[in-house]
Amino acid sequence: MIKHRGFPGRLSGTDYQFTIRRAAKEGATRLVARKRYADRRPADRRADAAFFAALWDHFGAAPFARGNLDAGRLSWLFGREVIPAEEPFDPESYDAMLRIDVDRARQSFPETFPEEA
């Protein structure tokens, strides 16, 4: 499992986890696209925004390996702002390649992208 050095482990001051410490013996947790409902708690929305900002700061538009990124937190963005970067895609692999869908991400998290002059 690739460990993304320098990536924040959690949202500061909360228990919202962004990375895992070690690989699970039985394999990686499957990535699934979770539906984000409009009535989600503000703290959950802040965690999504902070996690996406960390992804953008760390990887930008380049493909990246799933590695030690938390499957639960990643699943809130998977299928929308974060999409597979390879075919066939294995949602249960730590080596699976992902990428950010920049156009979709600009719509969902406009605060992450500086205004272009």
N, C-alpha and C positions, 0 to 999 in steps of 0.2 A: 504494500500500500504506500503510495506516495504521500508524504507529509508536506503540506504547503507551509513552508517556513515563513513567518512574518504575517500570516493570516490571523486575524483576531479569533480567539477561542470562543468568545461569547460576547453578547451585548453587555457593555459595561454597566454594572450596577444591577444586573438582572440574572436570572437563571436560563435565559434563552441561549442555547448552545449553538455554536457555528461549526465546530470541528469535533472530531472524536480522537481519543488518545491512541487506541490500538484497534487493529482489525478484529472483527468477530471471528471466532473459530469456525462457525457454521456458514460463513460467507457474508457478503455485504447485504444490507437491508435493501430491498427492491425500491427503486425510484418510481413513484406514481404521481400523476398530475392531480393535486388536490384543488378542489374548487374553493376560491376565496369569495366568501359571501360579503355583501355590503355591510352587514351588522357585526363584523369582526371587532374585537376589542381594540382600542387605540394602541395598547401595548403590543399586541400582535402585529399591527400595521407598522409600528416603529421598528420592530424586530425584522420584518420583511425588508423595509427600506434600508436599514443598517446593513443587513446581510447582502443585499444587492449592491449597495455602495462599496462594500468590502470586495465583492467579486469584481466589480468594475475597476476599482483601484488596483487590485492585484493582477488581473488577467486582461482587462480591456476586451477588445473584440477577438482576441486570439483564442483558438481552441485550448482547452485545458482538461487534465485528467480529474476525474471525480476525487480520487485519493481519500484524504481524511475529512472531507466536507460532510457535515451531518446530513443524513438522508432525510430526516424529518423536515429540517429547515429548507433543504434543497427542493423537496417535493412541493413546497408552497409556490415555487417559481418554475418548476419543471413543466415543460409543454407550452409555456408562454414566453417568459423572458429568458429562460435557459432551455436550450434545445439540444438534441443529440448532434454531435459533429462527425459521426461516422455511421456507416451502414455495413453490416447489421449492428444494431445497438444492443448491448447487454445491460439491462437496468439493474442487474445484480452483481456487477463487477466494479471493483475499486479502480480498475484501469480504464473504465469507460470514458470516452472523450466527449466533452460537452462544449458548448459555446453560447455566448450571449446573443440573442436576437435584438440587435441594437434598435431597430425601428419600434418594436413592441415595447422594449424597455424604456425608451424615451416617453412613450405614452403613459406607462404605468408609474415610472419614477422620474418625473421631470426634474425634481430637485437635485438629482445625482449628476445631471449634465449641465455644464455651464452654458449660459446663453451665448449663442454665436453672434458675433457682430456682423 
